[in-house]
Amino acid sequence: MNTIHIIGLGAGDLDQLPLGVYKKLKAAVNLYVRTEDHPVLTELVQEGVAFTSFDAVYEKHDSFSPVYAEIAETLIDLSEKKSVIYAVPGHPLVAEQTVQNLIEAEKAGRCQLVIEGGHSFLDSLFGALRIDPIEGFQLMDGTEMTSDQVNMTQHLLIAQVYDSFSASEVKLTLMEKYPDEYPVTIVTAAGSKDEVLQTVPLHELDRVAEVTNLTTVYVPPAAQQTQRLKEWQTFRSIVAKLRSPEGCPWDREQTHESLSPYLIEEAHELLQAIQEGDDEAIADELGDVLLQVFLHAQIGQDNGYFQLEDVLEAVSAKMIRRHPHVFGDVSVDDSEQVIANWQEIKAQEKPAADSVLEGQERFSSSLTTSFNYQKKAAKVGFSWPDAAAAWDKFQEELKEFQQEIANGSKARQLDELGDLLFTLVNLARFFDLSPEEAMMQANQKFKSRFHYVEQQVTQGTGDFSDYSLEQLDVFWNQAKLLARKED
């Protein structure tokens, strides 16, 4: 097995090349380069240095991954017959995927490498941009980056921005977090005599005159908190500030118990926005629900019991564990199998309950609790055989309620009303209807229609007492007709 000797060409021209690297390139016999589009190679050609480039491989594929894979495999095959020198732009171990592929092959015993560092483009970039990397920086591949990987508090350097298309993709990704007018700097040929720095608004990133394979995009840290409002850590720091001694007295006083009603309220407001199909309201209400989650997590951290990372770890592990068909090797045919697997895994995670009703109570909703109880009881056979029997039970409970209303005490009336409502929930279960959603819809329908009645009264005398129930009922029926036309 012969050696593949990897050399870095640096980030600039021949003057930046270390003397030792220059001598090796001049004396090279079997010299291969990833691309000949580099100022060092342009000058070496003039000095009579011969090499073979892999530029033609780029034309064979639609994406970079297979290009880099083919180059690496070609070099491995060549090394079976002879020693090879492979030259890459910059430093071999900085943003060079072909070298990473070769390193993986070396680990598998398929080749033998010697890596000689060149001048990294990072050194020249730090100098050109006048930034200190100790402040924190990210180096990202423009062809693969996603917005959730970006840390807006650090210096961001984006390589592999080689043409207007890749610049456009980078721009769109950055605009998911940064304002359109945010300043970004396009650095070309950093450290060489041809070095150019051009600062433009983010939305113009793909409209600049020239972007080449020597181009890097620099995004400065977002110093102002208001510039980082799309960053998760910003929201977390806001909540922490609210709970701090220098924060808000009301937020500092809150506990898990005191916040519980707000979580219920925000959840219902979110459900209403969903029911109305209002995307803007859904986004707003999701934020309110998220605030409750972050507040509870911050309270846990303040009390020393848990923090947000524990919440994330628990739910992430649960999602992976309960989706073996996604994150494991389990196969499923449909969503029914998914649900069955979920329930089986869930049962294995928790100790056996003393009652099938355990864990089904929802203190925020008696309707949901009733529905859950009856659904669980039905699974063990404790249920009417069909909907007809449930209807009979409803009629029986309705008659008993009417009797108690006529002659019974308040306690008995309340008891029979509960039984009647319970049978209604049971009917909902038979017809696969959610009593909670039905009640929410009924409330919303009443609110909308009554609001119409109010409008008619306001347009009339302005006083409800001036109208009989029959007249108000006419307005009500008008509201019903209008709603049907809209549907």
C-alpha positions as CSV (number, residue, x, y, z in Angstrom):
1,M,0.0,0.0,0.0
2,N,1.5,3.3,-1.1
3,T,1.1,6.7,0.5
4,I,-1.2,9.5,-0.4
5,H,0.6,12.6,0.6
6,I,-1.9,15.5,1.1
7,I,-0.7,19.1,0.8
8,G,-2.5,22.3,1.5
9,L,-2.1,25.0,-1.2
10,G,-3.1,27.8,1.2
11,A,-5.7,30.5,0.8
12,G,-3.8,32.9,-1.4
13,D,-1.1,33.2,-4.0
14,L,2.4,31.7,-4.3
15,D,4.0,34.3,-2.0
16,Q,1.9,32.9,0.9
17,L,3.0,29.3,0.3
18,P,5.6,27.9,2.9
19,L,9.0,27.2,1.3
20,G,8.8,23.5,2.2
21,V,5.5,23.0,0.5
22,Y,6.7,24.9,-2.5
23,K,9.7,22.6,-2.9
24,K,7.5,19.5,-2.6
25,L,5.1,20.7,-5.3
26,K,8.0,21.6,-7.6
27,A,9.5,18.2,-7.2
28,A,6.2,16.3,-7.3
29,V,5.9,13.4,-9.9
30,N,2.4,12.1,-9.4
31,L,0.6,15.4,-8.5
32,Y,-3.2,15.5,-8.4
33,V,-5.3,18.5,-7.4
34,R,-8.9,18.8,-6.5
35,T,-9.3,21.8,-8.7
36,E,-6.9,23.8,-10.8
37,D,-8.8,27.0,-10.1
38,H,-6.4,28.3,-7.5
39,P,-3.8,31.1,-7.8
40,V,-0.9,29.0,-6.6
41,L,-1.5,26.5,-9.3
42,T,-1.8,29.2,-11.9
43,E,1.7,30.4,-11.0
44,L,3.1,26.8,-10.7
45,V,2.0,26.1,-14.3
46,Q,4.0,29.0,-15.4
47,E,7.0,27.4,-13.7
48,G,6.5,24.2,-15.5
49,V,4.8,22.1,-12.8
50,A,2.5,19.4,-14.2
51,F,-0.5,18.1,-12.4
52,T,-3.8,16.3,-13.0
53,S,-7.0,18.0,-11.7
54,F,-10.4,16.5,-10.8
55,D,-12.4,19.3,-12.2
56,A,-14.0,17.0,-14.7
57,V,-15.6,15.0,-11.9
58,Y,-17.7,18.0,-10.9
59,E,-19.4,17.9,-14.3
60,K,-20.5,14.3,-13.7
61,H,-22.6,14.9,-10.6
62,D,-25.4,17.2,-9.5
63,S,-24.2,17.6,-5.9
64,F,-20.9,17.7,-4.1
65,S,-21.1,14.6,-2.0
66,P,-20.7,12.1,-4.9
67,V,-17.9,14.4,-6.4
68,Y,-15.9,14.2,-3.2
69,A,-16.6,10.5,-2.8
70,E,-15.4,9.7,-6.4
71,I,-12.2,11.8,-5.9
72,A,-11.3,10.0,-2.7
73,E,-12.0,6.5,-4.3
74,T,-9.9,7.5,-7.4
75,L,-6.9,8.5,-5.2
76,I,-7.2,5.2,-3.2
77,D,-7.2,3.2,-6.4
78,L,-4.1,5.2,-7.6
79,S,-2.3,4.6,-4.4
80,E,-2.5,0.8,-5.0
81,K,0.0,1.2,-7.8
82,K,2.1,4.3,-6.8
83,S,2.6,7.0,-4.2
84,V,0.4,10.0,-4.9
85,I,0.6,13.7,-3.9
86,Y,-2.8,15.3,-3.6
87,A,-3.0,19.1,-3.3
88,V,-6.1,20.9,-2.0
89,P,-7.0,24.6,-1.5
90,G,-6.3,26.0,2.0
91,H,-5.5,23.6,4.8
92,P,-6.2,19.9,4.3
93,L,-8.1,19.6,7.6
94,V,-10.2,22.8,7.2
95,A,-13.4,22.5,5.2
96,E,-12.0,19.8,2.9
97,Q,-14.5,16.9,2.6
98,T,-12.3,14.8,0.2
99,V,-9.6,14.6,2.9
100,Q,-12.2,13.6,5.5
101,N,-13.3,10.8,3.2
102,L,-9.7,9.7,2.9
103,I,-9.3,9.7,6.6
104,E,-12.3,7.5,7.0
105,A,-10.8,5.1,4.5
106,E,-7.5,5.1,6.4
107,K,-9.3,4.1,9.6
108,A,-10.8,1.2,7.6
109,G,-7.3,0.2,6.5
110,R,-7.8,1.0,2.9
111,C,-5.1,3.6,2.4
112,Q,-2.1,5.3,4.1
113,L,-2.0,9.1,4.5
114,V,0.6,11.8,5.3
115,I,-1.0,15.2,5.8
116,E,1.0,18.4,5.6
117,G,-0.7,21.5,6.6
118,G,-0.9,24.6,4.4
119,H,-1.8,28.1,5.2
120,S,-5.5,28.0,6.3
121,F,-7.9,30.5,4.8
122,L,-9.1,31.1,8.3
123,D,-5.8,32.8,9.3
124,S,-6.1,35.2,6.4
125,L,-9.8,35.8,7.1
126,F,-9.2,36.7,10.8
127,G,-6.6,39.2,9.6
128,A,-8.7,40.7,6.8
129,L,-11.8,41.0,9.0
130,R,-9.8,42.2,12.1
131,I,-11.6,39.7,14.4
132,D,-10.2,37.7,17.3
133,P,-11.4,34.0,17.2
134,I,-11.2,33.8,21.0
135,E,-14.5,35.7,21.0
136,G,-16.1,32.6,19.4
137,F,-16.7,31.8,15.8
138,Q,-18.5,29.2,13.6
139,L,-17.2,27.9,10.3
140,M,-20.0,26.5,8.2
141,D,-20.4,24.9,4.8
142,G,-22.7,27.0,2.7
143,T,-23.9,24.0,0.8
144,E,-25.2,22.2,3.9
145,M,-25.9,24.8,6.6
146,T,-29.3,25.2,8.3
147,S,-30.5,28.1,10.3
148,D,-30.9,26.2,13.5
149,Q,-27.1,25.5,13.5
150,V,-26.4,29.3,13.5
151,N,-25.3,30.9,16.8
152,M,-26.1,34.6,16.3
153,T,-23.8,35.7,19.2
154,Q,-20.6,34.4,17.4
155,H,-18.6,35.4,14.3
156,L,-20.0,33.4,11.5
157,L,-17.8,32.3,8.5
158,I,-19.4,30.6,5.6
159,A,-17.3,28.7,3.1
160,Q,-18.3,26.9,-0.1
161,V,-20.1,30.0,-1.4
162,Y,-18.7,29.8,-5.0
163,D,-21.4,31.2,-7.2
164,S,-24.7,33.2,-7.3
165,F,-26.8,30.2,-6.7
166,S,-25.0,29.0,-3.6
167,A,-25.0,32.6,-2.4
168,S,-28.7,32.7,-2.8
169,E,-29.2,29.6,-0.8
170,V,-27.0,31.0,2.0
171,K,-28.9,34.2,1.9
172,L,-32.3,32.5,2.3
173,T,-31.0,30.4,5.1
174,L,-29.6,33.4,7.0
175,M,-32.8,35.4,6.4
176,E,-34.7,32.8,8.5
177,K,-32.9,34.4,11.5
178,Y,-31.3,37.7,10.5
179,P,-33.1,40.9,9.4
180,D,-33.0,41.6,5.6
181,E,-30.8,44.7,6.1
182,Y,-28.3,42.9,8.3
183,P,-24.7,43.7,7.1
184,V,-22.7,40.8,5.8
185,T,-19.2,40.9,4.3
186,I,-18.1,39.1,1.2
187,V,-14.4,38.2,1.4
188,T,-12.5,37.1,-1.7
189,A,-8.9,35.9,-1.9
190,A,-8.2,36.9,1.7
191,G,-4.6,37.6,2.4
192,S,-3.5,37.7,-1.2
193,K,-2.8,40.7,-3.4
194,D,-6.2,40.3,-4.9
195,E,-8.0,40.4,-1.5
196,V,-11.4,42.2,-1.7
197,L,-13.9,42.9,1.1
198,Q,-17.4,44.1,0.2
199,T,-20.1,44.7,2.9
200,V,-23.7,44.6,1.7
201,P,-27.1,44.2,3.2
202,L,-28.0,40.5,3.6
203,H,-30.8,40.7,1.0
204,E,-28.2,41.7,-1.7
205,L,-25.8,38.8,-0.9
206,D,-26.5,37.0,-4.2
207,R,-26.5,40.2,-6.3
208,V,-22.9,41.2,-5.9
209,A,-20.6,41.4,-8.9
210,E,-18.5,38.2,-8.5
211,V,-18.5,35.2,-6.2
212,T,-15.7,32.6,-6.7
213,N,-14.3,29.5,-5.0
214,L,-12.0,31.9,-3.0
215,T,-15.1,33.6,-1.5
216,T,-16.1,33.4,2.2
217,V,-19.2,35.1,3.6
218,Y,-18.8,36.8,7.1
219,V,-21.7,37.5,9.3
220,P,-20.8,39.6,12.4
221,P,-22.3,38.7,15.8
222,A,-25.7,40.2,16.5
223,A,-24.8,42.4,19.5
224,Q,-28.3,43.7,20.3
225,Q,-30.8,41.4,21.9
226,T,-33.5,42.8,19.7
227,Q,-31.6,41.4,16.7
228,R,-31.6,37.9,18.1
229,L,-35.3,37.5,18.8
230,K,-35.5,34.4,16.5
231,E,-32.9,32.7,18.7
232,W,-34.0,30.1,21.3
233,Q,-31.3,31.2,23.7
234,T,-32.5,34.8,23.5
235,F,-36.0,33.8,24.7
236,R,-34.5,31.7,27.5
237,S,-32.4,34.7,28.6
238,I,-35.5,36.9,28.6
239,V,-37.4,34.5,30.8
240,A,-34.4,34.1,33.1
241,K,-34.1,37.9,33.4
242,L,-37.8,38.2,34.3
243,R,-37.3,35.7,37.1
244,S,-34.0,37.3,38.3
245,P,-33.7,39.7,41.3
246,E,-33.5,42.5,38.8
247,G,-36.5,41.3,36.9
248,C,-40.3,41.5,37.4
249,P,-41.8,41.2,40.9
250,W,-44.8,39.3,39.5
251,D,-42.7,36.7,37.6
252,R,-40.5,36.2,40.6
253,E,-43.5,35.3,42.8
254,Q,-44.8,32.6,40.4
255,T,-44.8,28.9,41.2
256,H,-45.8,25.8,39.2
257,E,-49.1,25.9,41.0
258,S,-49.8,29.6,40.5
259,L,-49.1,29.4,36.8
260,S,-51.3,26.4,36.2
261,P,-54.5,28.4,35.4
262,Y,-52.5,30.4,32.8
263,L,-51.3,27.3,31.0
264,I,-54.9,26.1,30.8
265,E,-56.1,29.4,29.5
266,E,-53.3,29.8,26.9
267,A,-53.9,26.2,25.7
268,H,-57.6,27.0,25.2
269,E,-56.8,30.2,23.3
270,L,-54.5,28.2,21.1
271,L,-57.2,25.6,20.4
272,Q,-59.6,28.4,19.5
273,A,-57.1,29.9,17.1
274,I,-56.7,26.5,15.5
275,Q,-60.4,26.0,15.3
276,E,-60.7,29.4,13.5
277,G,-57.9,28.5,11.1
278,D,-56.1,31.8,11.9
279,D,-52.4,31.1,11.2
280,E,-51.3,34.5,12.6
281,A,-53.2,33.9,15.8
282,I,-51.9,30.3,16.0
283,A,-48.3,31.5,15.9
284,D,-49.1,34.1,18.6
285,E,-50.9,31.7,20.9
286,L,-48.1,29.1,20.4
287,G,-45.7,31.7,21.7
288,D,-47.9,32.2,24.8
289,V,-47.9,28.5,25.5
290,L,-44.2,28.3,24.9
291,L,-43.8,31.1,27.5
292,Q,-45.5,29.0,30.1
293,V,-43.2,26.0,29.3
294,F,-40.1,28.2,29.6
295,L,-41.4,29.8,32.9
296,H,-42.0,26.4,34.4
297,A,-38.5,25.2,33.3
298,Q,-36.9,28.4,34.8
299,I,-38.8,27.8,38.1
300,G,-37.4,24.3,38.1
301,Q,-33.9,25.6,37.5
302,D,-34.3,28.4,40.1
303,N,-35.4,25.8,42.7
304,G,-32.5,23.5,41.8
305,Y,-34.7,20.5,40.7
306,F,-34.4,20.5,36.9
307,Q,-33.7,22.9,34.0
308,L,-34.7,23.2,30.3
309,E,-32.0,20.8,29.2
310,D,-33.6,18.1,31.4
311,V,-36.9,18.7,29.8
312,L,-35.4,18.5,26.3
313,E,-33.5,15.4,27.1
314,A,-36.6,13.7,28.5
315,V,-38.9,14.5,25.6
316,S,-36.2,13.8,22.9
317,A,-35.4,10.4,24.4
318,K,-39.1,9.6,24.6
319,M,-39.7,10.5,21.0
320,I,-36.7,8.3,19.8
321,R,-37.8,5.5,22.1
322,R,-41.4,5.5,21.0
323,H,-40.7,5.8,17.3
324,P,-38.6,2.7,16.6
325,H,-40.0,2.7,13.1
326,V,-38.2,6.0,12.5
327,F,-35.1,5.8,14.7
328,G,-34.7,2.1,14.8
329,D,-35.3,-1.0,12.6
330,V,-38.9,-1.6,13.3
331,S,-41.3,-1.7,10.3
332,V,-44.9,-0.5,10.4
333,D,-47.6,-0.6,7.7
334,D,-49.9,2.2,8.9
335,S,-50.7,4.6,11.7
336,E,-52.7,2.0,13.6
337,Q,-49.5,0.0,14.1
338,V,-47.7,3.1,15.2
339,I,-50.3,3.8,17.9
340,A,-50.2,0.1,19.0
341,N,-46.4,0.2,19.3
342,W,-46.6,3.5,21.2
343,Q,-49.0,2.1,23.7
344,E,-46.9,-1.0,24.2
345,I,-43.7,0.9,24.7
346,K,-45.5,3.3,27.0
347,A,-46.8,0.4,29.1
348,Q,-43.3,-1.0,29.4
349,E,-41.9,2.3,30.6
350,K,-44.4,2.7,33.5
351,P,-45.1,0.4,36.4
352,A,-48.4,-1.4,36.3
353,A,-51.3,0.8,37.6
354,D,-53.6,-0.3,40.4
355,S,-56.5,0.8,38.2
356,V,-57.2,1.1,34.5
357,L,-58.4,4.7,35.2
358,E,-55.1,5.7,36.8
359,G,-53.6,8.7,35.1
360,Q,-56.7,9.6,33.1
361,E,-58.0,12.4,35.2
362,R,-57.7,15.9,33.7
363,F,-58.4,18.4,36.4
364,S,-58.7,21.2,33.9
365,S,-61.6,19.5,32.1
366,S,-64.3,17.3,33.6
367,L,-65.5,16.5,30.1
368,T,-62.1,15.1,29.0
369,T,-61.8,13.2,32.3
370,S,-65.2,11.6,31.8
371,F,-64.3,10.7,28.2
372,N,-61.0,9.2,29.3
373,Y,-62.6,7.1,32.0
374,Q,-65.2,5.7,29.7
375,K,-62.7,4.9,27.0
376,K,-60.4,3.1,29.4
377,A,-63.3,1.1,30.9
378,A,-64.6,0.2,27.5
379,K,-61.2,-1.4,26.6
380,V,-61.7,-3.9,29.4
381,G,-65.3,-4.7,28.3
382,F,-67.1,-2.4,30.7
383,S,-69.3,-0.6,28.2
384,W,-72.7,-0.8,26.4
385,P,-72.6,-3.3,23.5
386,D,-73.7,-0.6,21.0
387,A,-74.8,2.9,20.6
388,A,-78.5,1.9,20.8
389,A,-78.0,0.8,24.4
390,A,-76.2,4.0,25.1
391,W,-79.2,6.0,23.7
392,D,-81.5,4.0,26.0
393,K,-79.4,4.9,29.0
394,F,-79.5,8.6,28.0
395,Q,-83.3,8.5,27.9
396,E,-83.3,6.8,31.3
397,E,-81.0,9.4,32.8
398,L,-83.0,12.3,31.2
399,K,-86.2,11.1,32.7
400,E,-84.6,10.8,36.2
401,F,-83.1,14.3,35.9
402,Q,-86.6,15.7,34.9
403,Q,-88.1,14.0,37.9
404,E,-85.5,15.4,40.3
405,I,-86.0,18.9,38.8
406,A,-89.7,18.6,39.5
407,N,-89.5,17.3,43.1
408,G,-85.9,16.7,44.2
409,S,-83.4,18.6,46.3
410,K,-80.5,20.6,44.8
411,A,-78.1,17.9,45.7
412,R,-80.2,15.3,43.9
413,Q,-80.7,17.5,40.9
414,L,-76.9,18.1,40.6
415,D,-76.3,14.4,40.9
416,E,-78.7,13.5,38.2
417,L,-77.4,16.3,35.9
418,G,-74.0,14.7,36.3
419,D,-75.3,11.3,35.3
420,L,-77.1,12.9,32.3
421,L,-73.9,14.6,31.1
422,F,-71.9,11.4,31.7
423,T,-74.2,9.5,29.3
424,L,-73.8,12.3,26.7
425,V,-70.1,11.9,26.9
426,N,-70.6,8.2,26.5
427,L,-72.6,8.8,23.3
428,A,-69.9,11.0,22.0
429,R,-67.4,8.2,22.5
430,F,-69.6,5.8,20.5
431,F,-69.6,8.2,17.6
432,D,-65.9,9.0,17.9
433,L,-66.6,12.7,18.8
434,S,-64.7,14.8,21.2
435,P,-67.0,16.3,23.9
436,E,-64.4,18.9,24.7
437,E,-64.2,20.1,21.1
438,A,-67.9,19.9,20.8
439,M,-68.3,22.2,23.9
440,M,-65.7,24.6,22.6
441,Q,-67.4,24.8,19.3
442,A,-70.8,25.3,20.9
443,N,-69.4,28.1,23.1
444,Q,-67.8,29.8,20.1
445,K,-71.0,29.5,18.1
446,F,-73.0,31.0,20.9
447,K,-70.5,33.8,21.3
448,S,-70.6,34.6,17.5
449,R,-74.4,34.5,17.3
450,F,-75.0,36.5,20.5
451,H,-72.5,39.1,19.3
452,Y,-74.7,39.5,16.2
453,V,-77.8,40.0,18.5
454,E,-75.8,42.6,20.4
455,Q,-75.0,44.4,17.2
456,Q,-78.7,44.5,16.2
457,V,-79.7,45.9,19.5
458,T,-76.9,48.5,19.4
459,Q,-78.1,49.6,15.9
460,G,-81.7,49.8,17.3
461,T,-82.5,51.3,20.6
462,G,-79.3,50.2,22.2
463,D,-81.1,48.7,25.2
464,F,-81.9,45.0,25.5
465,S,-84.9,45.8,27.7
466,D,-86.7,47.4,24.8
467,Y,-86.9,44.0,23.0
468,S,-89.0,41.0,23.7
469,L,-87.5,37.5,23.7
470,E,-89.3,36.8,20.4
471,Q,-87.7,39.8,18.8
472,L,-84.2,38.8,20.1
473,D,-84.9,35.3,18.8
474,V,-85.4,36.8,15.3
475,F,-82.0,38.3,15.5
476,W,-80.6,34.9,16.7
477,N,-82.1,33.1,13.7
478,Q,-80.7,35.7,11.4
479,A,-77.3,35.0,12.8
480,K,-77.8,31.3,12.2
481,L,-78.7,31.9,8.5
482,L,-75.7,34.1,8.0
483,A,-73.4,31.5,9.5
484,R,-74.8,28.8,7.2
485,K,-74.2,31.0,4.1
486,E,-70.6,31.5,5.2
487,D,-70.2,27.7,5.6
